[in-house]
């Protein structure tokens, strides 16, 4: 069996009893980074709550690296008998498969009829969303923003435009590194300086800190702060990007229904024919 295990994103007390049990019972340990996993096991063994001599359980276990650079090659070359053992996988921090390796392992298990499970646990995206206090209809998780400014702004414009053209109020959540957090905030200001921003770093750790306000306000405050640590941004767009048509703009135009339907379909990715038929039906009513 294959079991994907969550690991704490900061505070070791966030480790679960199920995770510890699965880890202790494992025969093979796949790790995003074997050094980090072994360090985690060592730290857990020193915790008075954890069973004594926890690290000794792992002296006979086999550790293998399994990360974004070698996962395809690993699965292509491994014998299927390998997974007749009790195999676990740990990413460096948080939930496997969420901006971390793991999804390819799940797909491999599905395609080869190998029993598998994923245990619940710490996740930076969900934790930041709950910490933000936003009241909305849900959120879109965009992972890490692109490194290059031009691409990053296009991505932000695309997400902001989508949020402006759906009936639900949606938040946007992105991960960002300390090296680019200030640049990304400035790009958010370019797209929508009134956007509501909740920026949090080092969640569950001693240096956890958050900032809330408009994009303009947070971008002005952060340069004077210690920005070291991994960041999560929870965004609530206030207005669509400048120069971009939204649904209300299109519906108010004096255009033939077929043209309107094509424009709306371009924005919403819905079927043009269905949109046109709905428009005609509403017009008759």
Backbone bond lengths (Angstrom), bond angles and torsions (degrees), N, CA, C in turn:
res aa  C-N    CA-C-N  psi(-1)  N-CA   C-N-CA  omega(-1)  CA-C   N-CA-C  phi
1 X - - - 1.462 - - 1.521 109.58 -
2 X 1.327 115.96 150.63 1.464 122.50 175.09 1.524 108.32 -112.45
3 X 1.321 116.86 130.14 1.461 120.71 177.42 1.518 108.96 -126.69
4 X 1.326 116.57 124.11 1.465 121.45 177.65 1.524 108.31 -92.64
5 X 1.321 115.51 126.26 1.459 120.88 -172.40 1.527 112.26 -111.32
6 X 1.320 117.42 132.81 1.473 120.41 172.58 1.515 109.55 -76.71
7 X 1.311 116.47 151.27 1.461 121.47 175.31 1.528 108.72 -125.96
8 X 1.320 118.58 154.61 1.464 120.60 -179.10 1.530 111.61 -58.85
9 X 1.328 116.26 143.39 1.467 119.34 176.98 1.526 110.94 -87.99
10 X 1.322 116.58 -3.97 1.458 120.04 178.45 1.518 111.11 -171.34
11 X 1.321 115.40 -69.45 1.458 121.41 -176.53 1.532 110.58 -78.43
12 X 1.327 116.94 121.37 1.467 121.34 -177.47 1.522 112.79 -64.34
13 X 1.326 117.46 -21.63 1.460 120.10 179.48 1.531 112.03 -70.61
14 X 1.316 117.05 -8.16 1.462 120.44 177.38 1.525 112.57 -81.03
15 X 1.328 117.26 -4.09 1.459 120.20 178.06 1.532 108.92 -65.06
16 X 1.333 117.07 144.43 1.464 120.07 -177.22 1.524 110.99 -99.64
17 X 1.330 115.67 156.30 1.463 120.78 177.43 1.526 110.57 -64.75
18 X 1.323 117.07 -35.97 1.469 120.47 177.96 1.519 110.89 -63.82
19 X 1.340 116.08 -40.81 1.456 120.10 179.92 1.528 110.08 -63.89
20 X 1.342 116.90 -44.85 1.458 121.16 179.70 1.524 111.45 -62.70
21 X 1.323 116.08 -41.70 1.466 120.50 -179.56 1.525 111.05 -64.55
22 X 1.354 116.35 -45.97 1.465 120.12 179.83 1.520 111.44 -64.28
23 X 1.316 115.87 -38.59 1.462 120.77 179.47 1.527 110.84 -65.88
24 X 1.327 116.06 -42.64 1.461 120.32 -179.34 1.532 111.45 -66.78
25 X 1.334 117.86 -33.96 1.461 122.21 -177.40 1.533 112.87 -82.34
26 X 1.311 117.22 -11.77 1.459 120.75 -174.90 1.526 112.14 -68.50
27 X 1.334 113.69 154.48 1.468 120.46 173.59 1.533 110.52 -106.37
28 X 1.328 115.24 -33.92 1.466 122.33 179.50 1.524 108.67 -122.25
29 X 1.336 115.86 134.07 1.463 120.33 179.08 1.530 108.53 -118.14
30 X 1.327 116.54 110.24 1.458 121.91 172.82 1.526 107.68 -90.23
31 X 1.326 116.43 135.13 1.462 120.25 -174.07 1.528 110.65 -135.01
32 X 1.317 115.96 141.56 1.461 119.46 171.41 1.529 109.02 -60.65
33 X 1.333 116.16 -37.73 1.464 122.23 174.71 1.526 107.23 -145.52
34 X 1.331 116.95 113.09 1.464 120.35 -176.07 1.525 111.68 -61.20
35 X 1.327 117.17 -33.21 1.466 119.99 -179.28 1.524 111.05 -65.75
36 X 1.340 115.99 -42.66 1.463 119.98 -179.14 1.529 110.42 -68.36
37 X 1.336 117.18 -40.65 1.463 119.89 179.04 1.523 111.31 -64.00
38 X 1.324 117.02 -43.44 1.465 120.10 179.35 1.529 111.38 -65.79
39 X 1.332 116.60 -34.89 1.467 119.96 176.22 1.524 110.19 -66.87
40 X 1.337 116.61 -40.02 1.469 120.60 177.89 1.528 110.43 -61.19
41 X 1.321 116.59 -44.95 1.461 120.80 179.07 1.524 110.75 -61.62
42 X 1.323 116.42 -40.85 1.463 120.89 178.74 1.524 111.39 -63.21
43 X 1.332 117.13 -42.92 1.465 121.21 179.36 1.526 111.18 -66.69
44 X 1.333 116.18 -39.71 1.466 119.85 179.25 1.523 111.17 -64.04
45 X 1.324 116.31 -35.62 1.469 120.32 -178.02 1.520 111.90 -68.09
46 X 1.344 116.96 -20.35 1.464 121.12 179.95 1.526 111.98 -90.38
47 X 1.328 116.32 -6.13 1.456 120.74 179.97 1.528 109.31 -78.82
48 X 1.341 118.97 125.68 1.471 120.93 -176.22 1.525 113.60 -62.88
49 X 1.333 117.58 -20.35 1.462 120.01 -179.94 1.533 110.26 -77.49
50 X 1.354 116.39 -32.57 1.459 120.94 -178.38 1.530 109.52 -73.97
51 X 1.343 115.48 149.72 1.464 120.68 179.17 1.527 110.35 -53.48
52 X 1.309 116.41 139.81 1.458 120.64 -179.10 1.523 110.84 -63.18
53 X 1.329 114.95 149.20 1.464 121.96 178.79 1.541 111.84 61.00
54 X 1.336 115.52 31.24 1.462 120.01 -178.88 1.526 111.01 -57.69
55 X 1.333 117.09 -40.65 1.465 120.37 -176.60 1.526 112.33 -66.46
56 X 1.339 117.38 -25.57 1.470 119.93 -179.13 1.522 111.71 -67.96
57 X 1.335 116.55 -23.73 1.464 120.68 179.00 1.531 110.41 -61.93
58 X 1.327 116.81 -24.84 1.460 121.39 -171.73 1.526 113.71 -98.35
59 X 1.310 116.26 3.04 1.463 118.86 -177.46 1.526 112.24 -64.54
60 X 1.332 117.27 -28.85 1.464 120.97 -178.73 1.523 112.84 -101.29
61 X 1.294 117.68 -2.09 1.469 120.38 -178.31 1.530 110.54 -80.97
62 X 1.331 114.98 154.13 1.460 120.37 179.38 1.524 109.41 -101.93
63 X 1.336 115.15 132.04 1.459 121.99 -179.62 1.530 109.23 -110.47
64 X 1.349 116.07 133.83 1.460 121.27 178.36 1.526 109.58 -131.18
65 X 1.330 118.18 137.13 1.469 119.72 174.30 1.525 110.51 -72.27
66 X 1.313 115.57 137.27 1.471 121.61 177.75 1.518 106.88 -145.77
67 X 1.339 116.08 99.84 1.460 120.47 -174.21 1.529 110.20 -139.40
68 X 1.322 116.29 -177.37 1.467 121.26 -173.08 1.524 112.87 -62.28
69 X 1.336 117.75 -23.45 1.463 120.52 -177.01 1.532 113.64 -88.91
70 X 1.328 116.97 -18.58 1.471 117.89 -176.54 1.527 114.36 -127.05
71 X 1.338 117.91 -1.69 1.457 120.19 -171.97 1.534 113.37 -62.79
72 X 1.327 117.57 -40.13 1.462 119.64 -179.44 1.525 110.76 -65.97
73 X 1.330 116.43 -45.55 1.464 120.93 179.31 1.534 110.62 -63.82
74 X 1.309 116.47 -40.06 1.470 120.91 179.73 1.529 110.44 -59.17
75 X 1.334 116.95 -48.63 1.462 120.46 -176.07 1.529 112.24 -73.06
76 X 1.331 116.99 -27.41 1.461 119.92 177.23 1.525 111.37 -70.32
77 X 1.331 117.27 -32.12 1.463 121.33 -173.37 1.530 114.26 -100.32
78 X 1.326 117.35 -15.87 1.457 119.14 -176.46 1.531 110.72 -75.26
79 X 1.335 115.96 143.87 1.460 121.14 174.87 1.530 108.69 -78.33
80 X 1.330 116.51 144.61 1.464 119.61 -178.84 1.525 111.51 -64.08
81 X 1.348 116.65 -26.31 1.469 120.32 177.48 1.522 111.46 -61.40
82 X 1.340 115.98 -21.83 1.467 121.21 179.06 1.523 110.32 -55.16
83 X 1.340 116.36 -36.63 1.463 121.39 -175.00 1.522 112.98 -90.52
84 X 1.345 116.73 9.20 1.458 119.51 168.56 1.520 110.36 -77.99
85 X 1.331 115.27 -11.05 1.461 121.45 173.35 1.529 108.88 -87.30
86 X 1.313 115.23 170.15 1.460 120.31 178.32 1.529 108.03 -85.98
87 X 1.336 116.06 103.42 1.465 122.37 -173.73 1.529 110.36 -107.30
88 X 1.325 116.37 134.25 1.472 120.38 173.15 1.525 108.49 -121.52
89 X 1.336 115.00 155.69 1.467 120.38 175.33 1.523 108.94 -129.44
90 X 1.331 116.23 135.58 1.462 122.46 176.80 1.522 109.83 -126.65
91 X 1.324 116.56 127.59 1.462 119.50 168.75 1.528 107.51 -84.89
92 X 1.316 117.25 173.56 1.469 120.14 -171.42 1.531 112.93 -66.46
93 X 1.318 117.79 -37.45 1.465 120.44 179.85 1.525 108.66 -161.84
94 X 1.335 116.10 134.42 1.454 119.98 177.97 1.515 112.94 90.68
95 X 1.328 114.85 -157.53 1.461 121.78 -175.78 1.523 111.53 -86.70
96 X 1.318 118.60 128.86 1.463 120.09 169.97 1.532 109.36 -57.91
97 X 1.317 116.25 151.93 1.474 124.08 177.21 1.526 113.74 82.28
98 X 1.321 118.78 -16.17 1.464 120.60 179.97 1.525 107.82 -103.11
99 X 1.333 116.16 94.65 1.462 122.32 -173.63 1.524 111.63 55.74
100 X 1.307 116.17 28.46 1.453 124.39 176.89 1.524 107.85 -146.48
101 X 1.324 117.81 160.37 1.472 119.70 176.96 1.531 111.12 -60.45
102 X 1.313 115.09 162.79 1.463 120.36 177.59 1.509 113.02 139.43
103 X 1.347 117.37 -37.72 1.458 121.00 -176.86 1.531 111.49 -61.71
104 X 1.333 117.02 -38.68 1.467 120.58 -180.00 1.531 110.49 -65.94
105 X 1.312 116.60 -34.15 1.462 121.60 177.63 1.530 110.31 -68.01
106 X 1.316 116.74 -40.46 1.464 121.13 176.55 1.524 110.33 -63.05
107 X 1.332 116.42 -45.83 1.476 120.41 179.52 1.534 110.62 -62.01
108 X 1.324 117.34 -39.74 1.467 121.81 178.09 1.528 110.24 -61.39
109 X 1.326 116.82 -43.94 1.464 121.31 179.07 1.528 110.69 -63.01
110 X 1.335 116.89 -41.37 1.470 120.79 179.63 1.529 111.25 -63.63
111 X 1.324 116.02 -44.40 1.465 120.61 -175.77 1.524 112.66 -73.16
112 X 1.333 117.49 -21.77 1.462 120.83 -176.91 1.531 112.77 -112.93
113 X 1.336 115.51 16.13 1.459 121.50 176.57 1.528 112.14 52.91
114 X 1.322 116.10 42.80 1.460 121.95 177.00 1.527 108.26 -99.31
115 X 1.321 119.00 125.53 1.467 120.28 178.13 1.532 110.43 -58.42
116 X 1.321 116.97 139.16 1.465 120.17 179.45 1.513 110.41 -149.57
117 X 1.311 115.87 162.70 1.458 121.57 176.53 1.528 108.25 -151.01
118 X 1.320 116.09 155.29 1.462 122.51 174.81 1.525 106.94 -125.60
119 X 1.316 117.25 120.84 1.460 120.64 -179.31 1.526 110.39 -84.58
120 X 1.335 117.62 144.14 1.470 120.72 178.22 1.520 110.87 -74.67
121 X 1.332 115.32 154.80 1.457 118.19 179.81 1.513 113.01 -179.72
122 X 1.319 116.13 -160.05 1.465 122.79 -174.56 1.523 111.95 -60.74
123 X 1.331 116.02 139.47 1.456 121.55 176.35 1.523 108.93 -149.15
124 X 1.331 116.34 123.34 1.465 120.91 -174.59 1.524 112.35 -65.00
125 X 1.322 116.97 -37.35 1.464 120.84 -178.66 1.526 111.10 -62.27
126 X 1.333 116.81 -51.52 1.466 121.46 -178.52 1.527 111.02 -64.55
127 X 1.328 116.30 -42.26 1.463 119.88 -178.54 1.530 110.96 -63.01
128 X 1.337 116.95 -44.01 1.469 120.51 179.30 1.528 110.70 -63.38
129 X 1.330 116.91 -39.78 1.465 121.58 179.46 1.525 110.37 -60.49
130 X 1.341 116.40 -43.90 1.462 120.47 179.79 1.524 111.40 -69.28
131 X 1.329 117.29 -37.57 1.464 121.40 179.32 1.527 112.06 -67.18
132 X 1.327 116.78 -28.21 1.467 121.19 -172.66 1.526 113.22 -68.28
133 X 1.330 116.75 -29.62 1.459 119.75 -178.40 1.518 114.33 74.05
134 X 1.323 118.00 15.38 1.462 120.23 179.65 1.527 109.74 -70.21
135 X 1.305 115.54 146.05 1.464 121.64 175.91 1.520 106.73 -115.02
136 X 1.316 116.74 108.00 1.456 120.78 -176.32 1.527 109.85 -151.33
137 X 1.321 116.69 -165.79 1.462 121.75 -178.42 1.522 112.75 -103.12
138 X 1.319 117.26 6.95 1.460 120.12 -178.36 1.516 110.51 141.47
139 X 1.328 116.04 -173.11 1.458 119.09 -178.26 1.518 111.30 -145.26
140 X 1.320 114.90 161.22 1.461 123.10 173.08 1.519 107.29 -114.11
141 X 1.338 116.23 126.74 1.463 120.66 179.28 1.521 108.84 -97.33
142 X 1.331 116.31 121.50 1.458 120.98 -176.51 1.515 114.89 -105.42
143 X 1.344 117.76 6.40 1.463 119.77 -179.65 1.519 111.17 65.10
144 X 1.329 115.90 -148.66 1.470 120.97 178.83 1.527 109.96 -80.70
145 X 1.317 116.29 138.13 1.459 120.87 174.42 1.531 109.46 -69.69
146 X 1.344 117.55 150.78 1.469 120.33 178.91 1.523 112.24 -59.46
147 X 1.325 116.29 153.62 1.464 121.60 -178.60 1.532 111.94 -72.28
148 X 1.346 116.27 -39.63 1.462 120.02 -174.56 1.524 110.98 -82.24
149 X 1.343 114.99 137.58 1.459 120.63 -174.44 1.524 112.94 -58.99
150 X 1.324 117.22 -47.68 1.457 120.32 -176.85 1.531 111.41 -60.76
151 X 1.318 116.53 -44.51 1.463 120.85 179.09 1.523 110.29 -67.16
152 X 1.325 116.38 -39.72 1.464 121.10 -179.37 1.524 110.91 -61.45
153 X 1.328 116.72 -43.50 1.466 119.48 179.50 1.527 111.88 -65.72
154 X 1.323 116.71 -38.33 1.463 119.98 177.74 1.519 111.59 -63.63
155 X 1.334 115.43 -40.49 1.468 120.22 178.44 1.524 110.23 -64.58
156 X 1.323 116.92 -45.33 1.464 120.54 178.78 1.525 110.95 -61.83
157 X 1.324 117.35 -44.23 1.466 120.80 178.79 1.515 111.16 -60.08
158 X 1.332 116.35 -41.18 1.455 121.11 -179.47 1.524 111.29 -63.61
159 X 1.336 116.57 -46.07 1.465 120.58 179.20 1.522 111.25 -65.85
160 X 1.334 117.02 -43.84 1.461 120.97 -179.04 1.528 110.22 -63.70
161 X 1.320 116.02 -40.23 1.457 120.20 179.66 1.524 110.72 -64.52
162 X 1.330 116.40 -40.37 1.464 119.59 178.42 1.525 110.68 -61.51
163 X 1.343 116.57 -45.38 1.460 120.65 -179.25 1.531 111.73 -62.09
164 X 1.342 116.15 -30.16 1.464 120.37 179.74 1.516 112.07 -75.51
165 X 1.338 117.07 -14.25 1.459 120.47 -173.24 1.522 113.92 -118.27
166 X 1.319 116.86 20.30 1.464 120.01 172.39 1.526 107.85 -119.87
167 X 1.305 116.02 153.19 1.458 120.00 -176.06 1.529 112.20 -73.92
168 X 1.329 117.14 -22.60 1.454 120.18 179.19 1.529 110.83 -85.27
169 X 1.336 115.06 153.36 1.461 119.61 172.90 1.519 107.91 -89.83
170 X 1.322 116.63 115.84 1.459 121.74 -175.62 1.528 111.59 -118.29
171 X 1.329 115.65 143.52 1.460 121.46 172.15 1.521 108.91 -94.66
172 X 1.317 115.67 160.41 1.459 122.14 175.57 1.520 108.26 -118.45
173 X 1.328 116.94 134.62 1.458 120.67 -179.40 1.523 109.59 -124.62
174 X 1.328 115.45 128.70 1.466 121.76 179.30 1.524 109.74 -131.87
175 X 1.327 115.29 149.93 1.460 121.56 169.47 1.530 107.77 -93.31
176 X 1.330 116.57 149.47 1.457 120.07 175.95 1.524 110.00 -150.52
177 X 1.313 115.13 148.66 1.461 121.26 179.92 1.530 109.32 -88.95
178 X 1.343 117.94 161.88 1.468 120.23 177.93 1.532 112.34 -65.52
179 X 1.336 116.87 -20.93 1.468 120.79 -178.24 1.535 111.87 -73.64
180 X 1.336 116.80 -24.24 1.465 119.29 -175.23 1.529 113.74 -123.89
181 X 1.324 118.12 3.39 1.467 119.56 -175.58 1.528 112.11 -59.77
182 X 1.333 118.18 -41.33 1.475 120.90 -178.38 1.526 110.53 -68.54
183 X 1.329 116.86 -41.97 1.464 120.67 178.45 1.522 110.78 -62.75
184 X 1.335 116.81 -42.45 1.459 120.17 -178.97 1.523 111.36 -65.25
185 X 1.326 117.25 -38.53 1.461 120.04 177.76 1.529 111.48 -63.57
186 X 1.329 116.65 -38.97 1.463 120.04 177.05 1.521 111.02 -64.70
187 X 1.339 116.96 -37.36 1.459 120.17 178.02 1.529 111.03 -68.14
188 X 1.332 116.68 -36.06 1.469 119.90 175.45 1.521 109.83 -63.14
189 X 1.327 116.21 -39.15 1.466 120.23 177.71 1.525 111.59 -62.43
190 X 1.332 116.80 -38.59 1.463 120.67 178.94 1.527 110.10 -62.49
191 X 1.333 116.78 -39.87 1.468 121.07 -178.37 1.520 110.91 -76.88
192 X 1.343 117.25 -44.51 1.468 121.01 -178.90 1.527 108.37 -161.66
193 X 1.322 117.02 94.97 1.466 119.98 -175.49 1.521 112.81 -70.16
194 X 1.362 116.97 -16.26 1.458 120.35 178.07 1.528 112.21 -90.32
195 X 1.310 117.56 -2.46 1.460 122.22 179.28 1.524 110.11 -53.12
196 X 1.324 117.17 133.85 1.459 121.19 177.06 1.530 108.89 -76.38
197 X 1.324 116.39 127.37 1.467 121.63 -175.81 1.523 110.41 -122.02
198 X 1.327 115.34 132.07 1.463 121.68 167.64 1.516 105.76 -118.78
199 X 1.320 116.87 111.71 1.467 122.52 -178.15 1.520 108.95 -112.83
200 X 1.334 116.56 122.84 1.463 120.45 -176.95 1.524 109.74 -130.78
201 X 1.327 115.79 141.75 1.468 120.27 179.87 1.523 109.85 -129.11
202 X 1.341 115.07 156.64 1.465 122.44 173.50 1.527 112.99 52.80
203 X 1.323 116.79 45.82 1.459 120.32 -177.12 1.520 112.42 -61.23
204 X 1.313 115.31 138.19 1.467 126.35 179.49 1.524 112.43 73.34
205 X 1.328 117.47 -0.65 1.468 121.13 178.93 1.537 110.21 -99.85
206 X 1.339 115.82 171.88 1.468 120.35 -178.77 1.525 112.01 -61.96
207 X 1.344 117.14 -31.67 1.469 121.20 -176.64 1.528 112.81 -96.06
208 X 1.325 116.90 20.28 1.468 119.25 177.19 1.530 109.91 -57.37
209 X 1.322 115.12 132.83 1.465 119.61 179.61 1.519 108.75 -153.45
210 X 1.324 115.92 144.13 1.461 119.05 179.77 1.529 110.89 -134.66
211 X 1.329 113.71 157.59 1.461 122.34 -179.87 1.523 107.90 -134.26
212 X 1.319 116.74 136.38 1.468 120.34 -178.97 1.517 110.24 -134.34
213 X 1.322 115.79 137.98 1.450 121.86 179.11 1.514 109.67 163.96
214 X 1.311 116.90 -169.31 1.462 119.79 175.38 1.527 108.24 -70.69
215 X 1.323 116.02 161.74 1.466 119.77 178.53 1.523 110.05 -57.00
216 X 1.307 116.49 -39.11 1.460 121.18 -179.63 1.533 110.65 -63.25
217 X 1.339 116.55 -43.15 1.466 120.88 -178.14 1.536 111.64 -68.00
218 X 1.339 116.19 -45.63 1.470 119.96 -178.34 1.528 110.57 -66.73
219 X 1.342 117.05 -37.99 1.468 120.97 178.81 1.524 111.15 -65.28
220 X 1.329 117.18 -26.97 1.469 120.62 178.65 1.532 111.33 -81.42
221 X 1.337 117.27 -31.42 1.470 121.75 -176.40 1.524 112.15 -80.74
222 X 1.331 117.62 -42.72 1.463 121.77 -168.66 1.532 115.41 -61.54
223 X 1.342 119.90 -35.83 1.474 118.48 -179.23 1.526 113.54 -59.19
224 X 1.340 117.95 -20.60 1.461 121.57 -179.90 1.528 112.66 -95.55
225 X 1.344 116.49 8.34 1.456 121.51 -177.58 1.531 110.62 -112.74
226 X 1.324 115.38 164.70 1.470 120.76 170.50 1.514 107.84 -76.08
227 X 1.327 117.38 112.13 1.467 120.32 -173.51 1.526 111.94 -101.56
228 X 1.329 118.11 9.62 1.457 120.45 179.68 1.530 110.10 -66.43
229 X 1.333 116.01 142.82 1.461 120.59 179.96 1.518 110.79 115.92
230 X 1.321 115.80 162.72 1.464 120.96 179.55 1.529 110.19 -79.74
231 X 1.336 115.54 139.06 1.458 121.90 -174.49 1.533 111.90 -113.35
232 X 1.339 114.57 151.93 1.463 121.25 168.68 1.526 106.96 -128.28
233 X 1.320 116.12 133.70 1.464 122.40 179.18 1.523 109.76 -111.39
234 X 1.323 116.52 125.29 1.468 122.07 173.62 1.522 106.38 -109.79
235 X 1.318 116.36 116.20 1.473 121.71 -172.66 1.524 111.29 -114.56
236 X 1.331 114.94 139.55 1.464 121.21 173.14 1.522 108.66 -123.52
237 X 1.340 117.51 94.80 1.463 120.83 -178.58 1.524 111.21 -57.95
238 X 1.337 114.76 139.53 1.462 120.66 178.59 1.524 111.02 -97.93
239 X 1.321 115.89 -37.25 1.463 119.41 -177.97 1.526 109.17 -142.24
240 X 1.345 117.52 155.82 1.471 119.94 178.27 1.513 110.88 -69.51
241 X 1.339 118.12 157.92 1.468 120.92 177.98 1.524 111.66 -55.11
242 X 1.341 116.45 144.61 1.464 120.70 179.98 1.515 111.01 -61.35
243 X 1.319 115.29 138.89 1.457 119.91 177.90 1.517 113.88 82.37
244 X 1.336 116.78 4.99 1.467 120.48 -179.67 1.518 108.93 -110.61
245 X 1.334 116.65 128.12 1.454 121.24 177.51 1.514 110.51 -72.88
246 X 1.328 116.84 139.72 1.455 120.25 171.46 1.532 109.43 -112.70
247 X 1.307 117.04 179.69 1.468 120.42 -174.34 1.525 112.49 -60.61
248 X 1.326 116.63 -42.35 1.466 119.10 -179.00 1.525 111.31 -64.46
249 X 1.343 116.72 -34.71 1.473 119.84 176.98 1.524 110.26 -62.73
250 X 1.327 116.01 -44.67 1.468 121.04 -176.21 1.523 111.46 -67.80
251 X 1.340 116.37 -45.98 1.474 119.49 -177.04 1.526 112.03 -65.25
252 X 1.342 117.14 -23.86 1.468 119.66 -179.63 1.536 112.98 -85.29
253 X 1.336 116.70 -9.74 1.465 120.09 -179.72 1.529 111.86 -74.66
254 X 1.329 115.77 148.08 1.471 120.90 177.22 1.526 109.00 -87.12
255 X 1.314 114.82 78.40 1.460 121.53 -178.86 1.523 110.14 -128.04
256 X 1.335 117.66 154.28 1.457 120.60 175.10 1.533 110.50 -59.27
257 X 1.335 118.77 146.14 1.467 122.33 -178.59 1.535 113.61 -53.30
258 X 1.333 117.68 -37.00 1.466 120.01 -178.42 1.532 111.47 -64.95
259 X 1.335 115.44 -38.98 1.465 119.82 178.62 1.522 110.13 -68.10
260 X 1.347 115.51 -44.05 1.463 119.31 177.89 1.525 110.97 -59.22
261 X 1.335 115.20 -43.06 1.470 120.07 -178.64 1.526 111.11 -60.90
262 X 1.321 116.86 -40.13 1.464 120.94 179.42 1.527 111.18 -65.48
263 X 1.355 116.84 -41.83 1.463 120.71 179.86 1.527 111.25 -66.14
264 X 1.333 115.71 -43.03 1.471 119.93 179.79 1.523 110.29 -64.78
265 X 1.332 116.44 -40.93 1.469 120.89 179.12 1.523 110.61 -62.81
266 X 1.331 116.14 -35.52 1.471 120.30 179.56 1.524 111.25 -63.01
267 X 1.333 116.11 -36.43 1.464 121.31 -178.18 1.522 111.82 -80.72
268 X 1.351 115.99 -43.43 1.469 119.83 -171.54 1.523 113.56 -94.24
269 X 1.346 117.48 -11.33 1.478 121.83 -176.19 1.527 112.46 63.55
270 X 1.319 116.63 22.36 1.463 121.13 175.99 1.529 109.76 -91.30
271 X 1.337 115.79 170.46 1.461 121.37 -177.03 1.534 110.29 -72.35
272 X 1.330 115.98 127.08 1.465 121.13 -177.44 1.524 111.49 -61.55
273 X 1.326 116.22 -43.17 1.466 120.84 -177.85 1.521 111.06 -61.91
274 X 1.330 116.60 -42.91 1.468 120.53 -179.65 1.527 110.62 -65.16
275 X 1.344 116.19 -42.25 1.465 119.81 178.80 1.520 110.31 -61.38
276 X 1.335 116.69 -43.80 1.470 121.22 179.64 1.529 110.72 -61.77
277 X 1.333 116.50 -45.71 1.475 120.69 -179.08 1.534 110.70 -62.05
278 X 1.336 116.61 -40.14 1.466 120.35 177.62 1.519 111.65 -63.38
279 X 1.335 115.80 -39.20 1.457 120.75 -179.71 1.529 111.00 -66.13
280 X 1.332 116.01 -43.29 1.462 121.20 178.87 1.522 110.34 -64.04
281 X 1.349 115.96 -42.82 1.461 121.07 -179.71 1.527 110.63 -61.99
282 X 1.325 116.11 -43.91 1.467 120.78 179.64 1.525 110.62 -65.69
283 X 1.341 116.64 -35.58 1.456 120.92 179.53 1.520 112.09 -65.87
284 X 1.335 115.68 -37.78 1.467 119.86 179.30 1.517 112.11 -70.50
285 X 1.355 114.53 -35.69 1.460 118.90 179.64 1.532 110.30 -70.30
